[in-house]
Amino acid sequence: MKPLLMFKLKYCGYCRRVEKYLEEIFAEKPHYRQIPLEIVDEAKEPERSRKYDYYYVPTFFLGDVKLHEGAMDRFQVEQVLEMAWQSSQSQEQSV
């Protein structure tokens, strides 16, 4: 399963809102917790962050594929999780 990466900044209000949405969605749809989600604070890991092509946070990548960049509403966060979930399911079926 490809990891889902979320790039954020500590003081970003949009990032904090997305983290709140993630917890709400995980509570409602616990199967999404199986997605390996890694939250990367670009201020703490600048070298790693520079390896990815984005400008705004929050940004989500599934492997090397950018799924979303910038401010998000709850529906968009759920769409990102669904894309990651579908990707993981198709990988399992091909094994």
ABEGO torsion letter per residue (X at the ends): XBBBBBBBBAABAAAAAAAAAAAAAAAABAAAAABBBBBBBAAABAAAAAABBBABOBBBBBEABBABBEBBBAAAAAAAAAAAAAAAAAAAAAX
